[in-house]
Amino acid sequence: MTRSLQAVAYCRPSVLESAADGQHLGLETSRGATPSGVEDHPRFFAGFLTSPQVASAGLLAVADVAAARYYQRQLRASLDPVVTGNGDRLRFESFSGCCGVYARLDVLEAGLDGGEVGHGTTNVDVNNPLREALSRIGADDPLHLRVGPEELAVTTLDGPVVEKKVPLPDRWLRGFAEAQVTAAAFDLRAELPAAEAVRFLRALPRGGVRGASMGARWVVPSASGLRPTTRAVPGAVCLPGPERLIALQRVLRHATALRVYGPAVTGGGAATASAWEAVLPGMRLTLTLSPDASRGFSGEGGVLDALATDEVAEDAELIAVLLAWEPRIDVADLATASGLAPERVRAALIRLGTSGRVGYDTAEAAYFHRELPYDAERVERHNPRLRSARALVAVGAVELDGAVGTVTAEDGHVHRVRDAAGVLSCSCLWWAKYRGGRGPCKHALAVRMVRRGIASAQEDMARVDGGTR
């Protein structure tokens, strides 16, 4: 696993201070992207929170996930959350150190009082003293929130800074991309009112011996909420590693409902990812869980097809120009503005997600624009299956014969890739183990690359012939 040190610099530590008009929460920002370009310390908001205690609990939940590992817990994990200003809301995001849990707190327009919300994305400092102070926020304490430096500090940022250096693994960045691709296939499966949501979540196990995962469980929506089932019956929702929902306990007493999202289940026993959303006054807290505690989102492979074609890369460049930190990206509008078909726009959005430029909101079933404050472009370069597939294509290891392709691997073994209604299967061990559940193997990916290359060349020739007639 490739790791590097990411330097995150702040003007000063974030702090919660008492003032005559109530408590003042100052969240300091690091270097980030804005509509006017990259800024060292962008300022996104200054105003009051309508539900201070709820917002504090939600922010702590996001910080809990950023500092947690739900698999191999003896290893250290601590990454500052990411904040995005989308004009009408603030989004706080984090990813667990094990890459298996994605958390997002959406503070909506109804949760903010006074002050305009800016546009852009950066890291926000959530330090240990601040965490302790936030845990003491009372229900009736007025809370003024500032995201970014104070007005006076904006013009005097040449002084000393607070710098953190954190290990930033490539899998963590790939996890952000894969989580939004996975969530885009979810639908709302169940919604529980407050009392039933509390009863269900409090009954969940907290973990096995020495914090070991409890494994995947299944639940079925019923008149009384969610009832457990022993297998993946039609309509069921997977709860993979129920102990990983522990961060929801922070906001449980404030929740007005619990919404559950997941893919369609028709039967079978394979665990799937799912998303669990606590509906809060003026905000939402969502936890998205990978299919297993030991299986991070970074290896799911859902973005590989979108990375493997030059056409999608060109489309993504065009779509990127049209993004403007929208809280809800309308695919139809982008299709009209770009002149691309909706399916090509969706593929381009997946491609942009691989570099952290879009996320997916299950509550609104829509993408949103953000820019991760990291060197996320290396995600594609360091994806091992993608690199291997391109290497196979480069040495001419792929031969096509109708619906069948043969790929001669580096070790001399020949693998057969078959096409059944657009779904590629392979004779390799990867396919035998995962059956496509973690994206295409390198051989299927190489076959798809060669096919698309031939199709693109034929289209170019047709355009040339059409222009000479």
N, C-alpha and C positions, 0 to 999 in steps of 0.2 A: 504494500500500500504506500503510494507516494504521499509524503507529508512535507509541509513547509511551514515556516513561521510567518504568521500574519501580524504585522504591527498595526495596532489600532490606537490612535492618538486622540485624546480629548483635551479641551481647554482646562477642565478641572473635573473632579469626580461629581457624578450626579448626587443630589442631596435633597432631603426633605426638611424644610425650615418652617418655623412658626413665625407668623406676622400678625399685624393687627386685624387684617381682614380674613384670617384663617391660615391654613397650611399652604405652603408653596412647594410644589414638586418641580425641581429642575432636572430634566433628563438631558445630559450632554451628548452631542452627536459627534461622530467622527467624519472622516472624508467620505463623500458620497456624491451621487449623480443627481442633478436637478435640470429643469428645462433650460437653464442658462449655462449648463456645462458642469464640470466637476468642481465642487466646493469643499474646502477643508472642514468646515463646521456649519452645514446648512441649518436653517431655522424653519421649522414646519408648523408650529402652533404656539399660541399663547392665549389661554383662556381658562374657564372653569370646567370641571367635570360634573355632570349632573348626578352621577352616582359614584362618589369618591371611593367608598369602601369596596364596591364591586369592581371598579377599575383597578384598584390596588391589588385585590385578590387575583384578578385576571392577569395582570402584569407579572405577579409573583409566580403564577402557574406557568407562564411562558418561560420565565427565568429558571424554574424548576427543571423543565425539559432540557433547556440549554446546558444545564450543569449535570445532567443525568446520563447514566448508561444503564440500559435495562438488560444488557447482555455483556458478559465479562466485566462485571461491575467493579472489579479491583482496579481497572484502568481509569485514568483521570480524564474528565471531560469538563470543559468550561468555555463556552463561547458566548459572547455578548449577543443579545437578540438584534434582529434587523427591524428597522422601522421604516414604513413607507407612508408618505402623505399622498393621498389620492384626490385632493381637492374637497371632498365631502366627508372623509373619514381618515382615521389613522389605523394602520395595520402593524401589529407587532408579531414577528415570526421568529421561530427558533427550530432547531433540529437537535435531536439527542446525539450524544457522542457515538452511540452504536449504530446510528443511521436508521433506526427502526421506528421512531416516533417524530412526527411533524406537528408542531403546535402553532396556532395563530389566534391572536386576539384582535377582533375587528371592533374598534370603538367608532360607532356609527354617528351620523349627524345628530341623532337624538341624545347621544351620550356626551356631546360637546356643547358648551354654552359660551358664546362670545368668541370672537377671534376667528380669522379665516384659516383654513387648513391649506398649507402649501403643497408643493409637488416635489417628489424626489424620494430617494432611498439611501439609507446609511445605517451604520451600527449605532446602538444607543447603550450607554454605560449603565449597567445594573450591578452595583457592587454590594458586598456583604453588609456594610452599615446601612445602605439604603434599603436592602431587603428587610432588615430588622425594623427599620422605621415604618416601612409600608405595612408591615404586619400589625402595627398598633393604630392604624387609621380607624377612627370611629365612624359610626353610621351617619352622624350629624355634622361631622367636621367639613366645613367648606374647603375644597381643594382646588387650588389654581395650578394648572399644568403648563409647563413651558418645555417644548421639545426643540432644543437648539440653544445657542448661547443667548445671554441677555442682550438687549439692544445696545447697551454701552460696550459690551464685550465684542460685539460684531466688528467694531472699528479698531479694536486694540488686541488683535489675536497674535501679536508677535511675541508675547511673553512665554513663560514655561508651559509645557503641556504635560498631561498625564498619559503615559504610553503603556499599553499592555501588549505583550507578545504571546500569541496563542498558537498552538499547532493546528494547522488547517489541512486535514486529509482530503485527497481528491474524492474519496467515497462520500464525504459529507456534502460536497458540491454536487456530485452526481445524484445524491439522494434528493436534494431540492428539485432537480429536474424530473426524476422518476416519480416523485410523490404527486406532482401536479398532473402528469400523464395518467397515472393510476386513478386519481380522483375524478378525472374528466369522464370516466366510464361509470361513475356512481349515480344512483338515483336515490331519492328519499324512500326508505323502507319502513320507517316507523317514527312516530312522534308520541312521546309520553308527557303527560302533564306533570307539574312540579312534584306532587306527592308521590306518584308512581316512579318518577325519575330518581328521587332521593332513595326510595325503598330499594330500587334495583341496584343503584351504584353502591350503596352502603353494604349490600349483601355480597358484593364481589370479593373474591379472595385477594389478599395483599401480596401473595407470593409463596412459593414453596420453601423447602429447606434451604437455608442460607441464600434466600432471595432467588432461587431457581424459578424459571418460568413455569407457569401452570399449563402451558400449551394452548392450542386453539379450542375454543368452545363455540357452540352454535346456539342462537336464540331465534325464536319465531314470534312475530307480532301476534298479539291476542287481545281480546277485549279488556283484559286486566293489565296490559302492558307488554312485557317481553317474558316469554316462558322458555326455559332451557329445553333443548332437544339433543339427542345423542348423535345425530348425523345431519348432513347437509341436505335437508328436505327442500323441495321447491318453496321459495319465499323466505327461506331462512337467511339470517345475517351472521357472518362469522365474527366472533370476538376473539382475535388471536392474542393470547397473552393478556388476560383481563387485568392483571396487576399493573399493566402499563397505562391504565386510565387513572392512576393515582393522582395525577395533577388536577383532575376535575374536582377532587375533594376540596380544593381551595375555594371554589365558587359554588359549591353544592347548595348551600343555604340561600343563595341569591337567585338560583336558577328558576325560571318560570316554565321551562320545558326542556326536554332532551330529544334531539333529533338524531336519527341513525341513518347513515348512508352506506351503500355498498353496491357491488355488481349484482346482476341477476344470477340467481342460483337455481339450477334445474335438477340438481341431484349430484351425487358423488361425494368424495371425502376430502378433496383438495382444499386446504385453507386459503382464504382470500383476504385482501386488505379491506379495511372499513374505516369510516370516519364517524366521530361521535361529537356532536355539537351541543353545548350548553347554551340555551337562549337566556340572555341576561338583560336587565333594563338598559336599553340603549347600546347594547353590544353583544357580541357572540364570541365564545371560546370554542375552538375546534381542535380535536386531537385526531390525527390520521395515523393508523397503526399498520405496519407492514404485516405480511401474512404469517410471520413467526418472529419471536423475539430474537432469534439467532440469525435472522435473514433481513438484512437492511434493505432499504429501498434502492440503494446504489447498484445492486446487482440484478434488478428486475428486467432490464433490457428493453423497456417499453419505448425508449427514444431511438433505438438503433436504426430502425428503418428510416426515420426522419433525418438522421445524420448521414445516411449512405448515398444520398443523391444530390447532384449538383443543381438540379431544378429546384428542389426545396431550399437549398442554400440561397439561390438567387431570389426566390420568392420571399424568404425571411428578411433579406436585406431591404426589399421594397416595403414589406409590412412594418419593419422596425421604424422606418421614416415616418409612418403614419400614426405611431403610438404617441400618446401624450399623457401618460400616467392616469389613464381612465380607470375609474373604480370598477367599471363593467365594460368589457370589450365586446362590441356587437359584431359578430362575424359577418352578418349580411351587409352592414355599413362598410366594413373593411373590404368586402368583396366588390362592392360598388365603387369605392374610392380607388382600389388597386386595379380593377379590371380582371381580377382572378376569380376562378370558380370557388364557391364556399369550401369545398373539400381541400383545395390547395391552400386556402387561408388557414384552415385548421392544421394542416401539416406544417405550415410555416410557423404557426404559434407553438407547436410542439418543438420545432427546431429552436425557436427563441427561448423556450423554457430550458433548453440544455445549457444555456449560458446565464440562466437566472433572470431573464428579461420579462417573463410573464409567470404568474401563478394562477391557480384555479380555485374559485370560491364555490364549494359545493352548495351552500345555502342559496346562491343566486344562479347556479348552473352556468357560470360564465368565467372567462379568463379576466385577469386584471393585470395592469402594467406595473412592473417594478424592475429595478436594476440592482442585483446583488452587489454589495460593495467589496467584491473579491475578484481575483483574476480567474473568473469562471470559464474563460475561453479554453483553458487547459483541460476542461472536462472531456471535450471531444478528442484532443490529442492523446490523452492518457487512458482512453477506454480500450481495454485489452482486446475485446472481441472485434471492435471496429478496426483497430490497428492490424490484427491478424487477417481479417477479411480483405483489407486493402492490399496486404502483402501477398495474399494468395492470387488476387486479381493481377497484381503487378508482374508476377512470374509466370502468368499464363496457366495457372493450375486448374482453371475452370473450363469444362467442355459442355456444351448444351446439345441436347437431342430431344426436341419437342418438350414434353412435360417433365423430362428427366434431365438432371444435370449431374455430372460427375466432377468431384473435386479431389485432386491429389494433394494430400496434406504434406506438411514438412517432413514427416517421418516416412513418407512413401505410401501410406495407407490410402486407399481410394474409397471415398464416401459418396453414396448416391443420395441426391436431393430430389424429392418428388414434389410435384405441384398438384394439389387436390383443391380445386375451386379457389385458387389464390392463396391457399395455406401451404407453406413449404414445410415438409418433414425431411428428416435426415437419418441416415443409418449410423450416425456417430453416437458416442456414449452420452454426450450432453443432451441430445434429443431423447434418448432412451430414459434418462433420469428425470428430465423436467417436462417433456412432451409439449414444449412451446410455452410453458408457464412462466418462464423467465426471459422471454424474448427469443429471437432467432439465434441459432448457433452460428459460428463464424463461417461454416460452409454454406448454409442457407443464405447468409448475408452476402457472401461473395457471389453466389448465383444471382441474387436479386440485383447486385451492382452491375454485373455483366449484362443481364437482360435490359436494365434501364439504359445502360450505355448504348446497346444496339438499337433500342427503341428511339432514343434521342437522336442517334445518327440517321435513322430512317426518316424521322420527322424533318431533320435538317435537309436531307436530300429531296424530300417531297416539296419543301418550301422553295428550294433552288429550282427544281423542275417546273414548279408552278410559275415561278417568276420569269422563266425563259420561254414559256409558251405564249 
